[in-house]
């Protein structure tokens, strides 16, 4: 019998057929403006990214895909360039074309859902990257012909070419077929190099793990999901809303908040601009420093 994985707080993400019908009925009653979307950066640093070997940078490609340059390594998170997700067209073009990227050294996969693990995109990546995946996914990668694969359990850490990579909990679930629900794990990744620590949260609801992660690591930059939360009675176990993402940021004690997981695919009923607006409406009344919130345009790069 295949092992099935569970959440840290034993939160179940299973929804019934009745729940699905209720959500679909709600969705039909809502009118959303899908013509206003997250904009592309007018100043893309493609030449600098190709040449950079020394400076830390991060570039938002879209959804949960980032190019992170750290300690001379090019790292891709959840690389997905798919122009469709199920029956829905992608709402925004990726910030950079996959052909424009430098050679990639490391790819991390937070979990097996198709909006985070897209093999057609992976096949186009330049270089011979090492893949770091949740336990249970290595076999699928090997079946697809990839051998440079390390699978990790929660709280496991590995050293790779001068950086430490830690796999940490998230509150989510996964499935790629009718029979494989939760047969692989899910989580986030912490990258440590010298005095820099970057935390890619992956896909998650709000949960007690943020406090635990904040106690273990001194986080400089957190890449935090803020979208796909509506309706919240259906989504909250799996997708954190903007208000709770700020709460999680404070519990982590991080220095920079980089929002993600919004604006590319219509996975839920909220829109990208709505998620962004709710994030700002939560941030400003708390009088948090504006320079700590790094809202990126698609394809925008921040150098540190």
C-alpha positions as CSV (number, residue, x, y, z in Angstrom):
1,X,0.0,0.0,0.0
2,X,1.3,3.4,-0.9
3,X,2.1,5.9,1.9
4,X,-0.2,8.8,2.2
5,X,1.1,12.1,3.6
6,X,-0.7,14.4,6.0
7,X,-0.5,18.0,7.3
8,X,1.3,19.1,10.4
9,X,-1.9,19.9,12.3
10,X,-3.8,17.0,10.8
11,X,-5.9,19.4,8.7
12,X,-7.7,17.6,6.0
13,X,-8.1,19.3,2.6
14,X,-10.7,16.9,1.3
15,X,-13.8,18.4,-0.1
16,X,-17.1,16.6,-0.9
17,X,-19.0,16.6,-4.2
18,X,-21.6,18.8,-2.4
19,X,-18.9,21.3,-1.5
20,X,-17.9,21.4,-5.1
21,X,-21.5,22.0,-6.3
22,X,-21.9,24.8,-3.7
23,X,-18.7,26.5,-4.9
24,X,-19.7,26.2,-8.6
25,X,-23.1,27.8,-7.8
26,X,-21.4,30.6,-5.9
27,X,-18.9,31.2,-8.8
28,X,-21.8,31.5,-11.3
29,X,-23.3,34.3,-9.2
30,X,-20.2,36.4,-9.1
31,X,-19.1,39.0,-11.6
32,X,-15.4,39.5,-11.8
33,X,-13.4,41.8,-14.0
34,X,-10.7,39.6,-15.6
35,X,-9.6,42.3,-18.0
36,X,-7.4,44.0,-15.4
37,X,-4.3,42.0,-14.6
38,X,-0.8,42.2,-13.1
39,X,1.4,44.2,-15.5
40,X,4.7,43.3,-17.1
41,X,7.8,45.1,-16.0
42,X,9.0,47.7,-18.5
43,X,12.6,47.3,-17.4
44,X,13.6,43.6,-17.6
45,X,17.2,42.8,-16.6
46,X,17.8,40.0,-19.0
47,X,21.4,40.9,-19.9
48,X,22.3,41.4,-16.2
49,X,20.7,38.1,-15.2
50,X,22.7,36.2,-17.9
51,X,26.0,37.8,-16.7
52,X,25.4,37.8,-12.9
53,X,27.6,35.4,-11.0
54,X,28.2,37.3,-7.7
55,X,25.1,39.4,-6.7
56,X,22.0,38.0,-5.1
57,X,18.8,38.7,-7.1
58,X,15.3,37.5,-7.5
59,X,13.0,37.8,-10.5
60,X,9.2,37.0,-10.5
61,X,8.3,35.0,-13.6
62,X,4.7,34.6,-12.5
63,X,2.5,32.5,-10.2
64,X,5.0,30.6,-8.0
65,X,7.9,30.7,-10.5
66,X,11.0,32.7,-9.5
67,X,14.5,32.9,-10.7
68,X,16.7,33.3,-7.6
69,X,20.4,34.0,-8.0
70,X,22.3,33.1,-4.8
71,X,26.0,32.4,-4.3
72,X,26.5,32.2,-8.0
73,X,23.8,29.6,-8.5
74,X,20.7,30.0,-10.7
75,X,17.7,28.6,-8.8
76,X,14.2,28.1,-10.3
77,X,11.1,27.6,-8.1
78,X,8.1,25.6,-9.3
79,X,8.9,26.3,-13.0
80,X,5.6,26.6,-14.9
81,X,5.2,28.4,-18.2
82,X,2.0,26.6,-19.2
83,X,-0.4,28.8,-21.2
84,X,-3.4,26.9,-19.9
85,X,-4.3,25.3,-16.6
86,X,-7.1,22.8,-17.1
87,X,-9.9,24.6,-19.1
88,X,-8.6,28.1,-18.2
89,X,-6.2,30.2,-20.3
90,X,-3.4,31.8,-18.4
91,X,-4.4,35.4,-17.6
92,X,-0.9,36.9,-17.8
93,X,2.2,36.1,-19.9
94,X,5.2,34.8,-18.0
95,X,7.5,37.7,-17.0
96,X,10.4,36.1,-19.0
97,X,10.4,33.5,-21.7
98,X,12.0,30.3,-20.6
99,X,14.4,30.6,-23.5
100,X,15.7,33.9,-22.0
101,X,16.8,32.4,-18.7
102,X,20.5,31.6,-17.9
103,X,21.6,28.0,-17.4
104,X,19.8,26.7,-14.3
105,X,21.7,24.9,-11.5
106,X,18.9,24.1,-9.1
107,X,15.1,23.5,-9.5
108,X,12.9,23.1,-6.4
109,X,9.3,21.7,-6.6
110,X,7.0,22.4,-3.7
111,X,4.4,19.7,-4.6
112,X,2.9,17.8,-7.5
113,X,-0.1,19.9,-8.5
114,X,0.1,20.9,-12.2
115,X,0.3,24.6,-11.5
116,X,3.6,23.9,-9.7
117,X,5.0,20.9,-11.5
118,X,4.8,21.1,-15.3
119,X,7.1,18.7,-17.2
120,X,6.7,20.4,-20.6
121,X,8.2,23.5,-19.0
122,X,10.9,21.5,-17.2
123,X,12.0,19.9,-20.5
124,X,12.8,23.4,-21.9
125,X,15.1,24.5,-19.0
126,X,18.6,25.2,-20.1
127,X,21.4,23.4,-18.3
128,X,21.6,20.2,-16.2
129,X,19.9,21.3,-13.0
130,X,19.7,19.2,-9.8
131,X,16.0,18.8,-8.8
132,X,15.0,18.9,-5.1
133,X,11.5,17.5,-4.6
134,X,9.2,16.4,-1.8
135,X,9.5,12.8,-0.7
136,X,7.4,10.6,-3.0
137,X,8.0,12.6,-6.2
138,X,11.5,11.2,-7.0
139,X,10.1,8.1,-8.7
140,X,8.0,10.2,-11.1
141,X,11.0,12.3,-12.0
142,X,13.1,9.2,-12.7
143,X,10.2,7.8,-14.8
144,X,10.4,10.9,-16.9
145,X,14.2,10.4,-17.4
146,X,15.6,12.8,-14.7
147,X,18.4,11.3,-12.6
148,X,19.8,14.3,-10.7
149,X,17.0,14.3,-8.2
150,X,17.0,14.5,-4.4
151,X,13.8,14.0,-2.4
152,X,13.4,15.4,1.0
153,X,11.2,15.0,4.1
154,X,10.1,17.9,6.3
155,X,13.0,19.4,8.2
156,X,15.7,17.6,6.2
157,X,18.6,19.7,5.0
158,X,21.3,19.1,2.3
159,X,24.3,21.0,1.1
160,X,24.6,21.8,-2.6
161,X,27.4,23.8,-4.3
162,X,27.9,26.2,-1.4
163,X,24.3,26.6,-0.2
164,X,22.1,24.8,2.3
165,X,18.7,23.7,1.1
166,X,16.1,22.9,3.8
167,X,12.6,21.4,3.1
168,X,10.1,22.7,5.6
169,X,6.3,22.0,6.2
170,X,3.4,23.6,4.4
171,X,-0.4,23.0,4.9
172,X,-1.6,21.7,1.6
173,X,-2.3,18.5,-0.4
174,X,-1.5,17.1,-3.8
175,X,-2.8,14.9,-6.6
176,X,-1.9,14.3,-10.3
177,X,-4.3,11.5,-11.1
178,X,-7.4,9.9,-9.7
179,X,-5.5,7.4,-7.5
180,X,-2.4,9.2,-6.2
181,X,-3.9,11.8,-3.8
182,X,-1.2,12.7,-1.1
183,X,1.2,9.9,-2.2
184,X,3.9,12.5,-2.3
185,X,4.5,15.3,0.2
186,X,4.4,19.1,-0.1
187,X,6.3,21.9,1.5
188,X,8.6,24.9,1.2
189,X,12.3,25.4,0.7
190,X,14.7,27.5,2.7
191,X,18.0,28.5,0.9
192,X,20.9,29.6,3.1
193,X,24.2,31.1,1.9
194,X,26.5,32.9,4.2
195,X,24.4,35.4,6.1
196,X,21.5,35.3,3.6
197,X,18.3,33.2,4.1
198,X,15.5,33.0,1.5
199,X,12.3,31.1,2.2
200,X,10.1,29.9,-0.7
201,X,6.8,29.0,1.0
202,X,5.3,27.0,-1.8
203,X,1.5,26.5,-1.6
204,X,-0.1,26.6,1.8
205,X,-2.9,27.6,4.1
206,X,-2.2,29.5,7.3
207,X,-0.8,27.1,9.9
208,X,1.2,26.7,13.1
209,X,4.3,25.8,11.0
210,X,5.1,29.4,10.3
211,X,6.1,30.0,14.0
212,X,8.2,26.9,14.0
213,X,10.0,27.9,10.8
214,X,10.6,31.4,12.2
215,X,12.1,29.9,15.3
216,X,14.6,27.8,13.3
217,X,15.7,30.3,10.7
218,X,16.6,34.0,10.5
219,X,14.8,34.7,7.2
220,X,15.7,37.7,5.1
221,X,13.4,37.3,2.1
222,X,10.2,35.3,2.1
223,X,8.3,34.4,-1.1
224,X,4.8,34.2,0.2
225,X,1.5,33.1,-1.6
226,X,-1.4,35.5,-1.3
227,X,-3.9,34.3,-4.0
228,X,-6.5,31.6,-4.8
229,X,-8.3,32.1,-1.4
230,X,-11.9,32.8,-2.5
231,X,-14.3,31.4,-1.4
232,X,-12.5,31.1,1.9
233,X,-14.9,28.5,3.4
234,X,-13.6,26.2,0.6
235,X,-10.0,27.4,0.1
236,X,-8.7,28.4,3.6
237,X,-7.2,25.0,4.5
238,X,-5.0,25.0,1.3
239,X,-4.5,28.7,0.3
240,X,-3.6,31.5,2.6
241,X,-5.4,34.8,2.2
242,X,-3.6,38.2,2.1
243,X,-4.4,39.1,5.7
244,X,-3.1,35.8,7.1
245,X,0.0,36.0,4.8
246,X,0.9,39.2,6.7
247,X,0.3,37.5,10.0
248,X,2.6,34.6,8.8
249,X,5.3,37.1,7.7
250,X,5.3,38.7,11.2
251,X,5.5,35.3,12.9
252,X,8.4,34.4,10.6
253,X,10.3,37.5,11.6
254,X,11.4,38.0,8.0
255,X,12.8,41.2,6.6
256,X,11.2,41.2,3.1
257,X,7.8,40.0,1.9
258,X,7.6,39.1,-1.8
259,X,4.0,38.1,-2.8
260,X,3.4,35.3,-5.3
261,X,0.7,32.7,-6.3
262,X,-1.7,35.3,-7.8
263,X,-2.6,36.8,-11.1
264,X,-1.5,34.0,-13.5
265,X,-4.3,31.4,-13.3
266,X,-7.9,31.5,-12.2
267,X,-7.6,28.7,-9.6
268,X,-10.2,30.3,-7.4
269,X,-12.7,33.2,-7.5
270,X,-10.4,36.1,-6.4
271,X,-8.4,38.1,-9.0
272,X,-4.8,39.2,-9.0
273,X,-5.6,42.9,-8.4
274,X,-8.0,41.9,-5.6
275,X,-5.3,39.9,-3.8
276,X,-2.8,42.7,-4.2
277,X,-5.2,45.3,-2.9
278,X,-6.1,43.3,0.2
279,X,-2.5,42.8,0.9
280,X,-1.8,46.5,0.9
281,X,-5.0,47.2,2.9
282,X,-3.6,44.9,5.6
283,X,-0.1,46.1,5.4
284,X,-0.6,49.9,5.7
285,X,-2.8,50.1,8.8
286,X,-0.2,48.0,10.7
287,X,2.3,50.7,9.9
288,X,4.8,48.1,8.6
289,X,7.8,49.6,6.8
290,X,6.9,50.1,3.1
291,X,10.4,49.1,2.0
292,X,9.8,45.6,3.4
293,X,7.0,44.9,1.0
294,X,8.4,44.0,-2.4
295,X,5.4,43.8,-4.8
296,X,6.9,42.9,-8.2
297,X,5.7,43.4,-11.7
298,X,6.0,40.3,-14.0
299,X,9.6,39.9,-15.0
300,X,10.8,42.5,-12.5
301,X,14.2,41.8,-10.8
302,X,15.4,43.0,-7.4
303,X,19.1,43.0,-6.8
304,X,20.4,42.9,-3.2
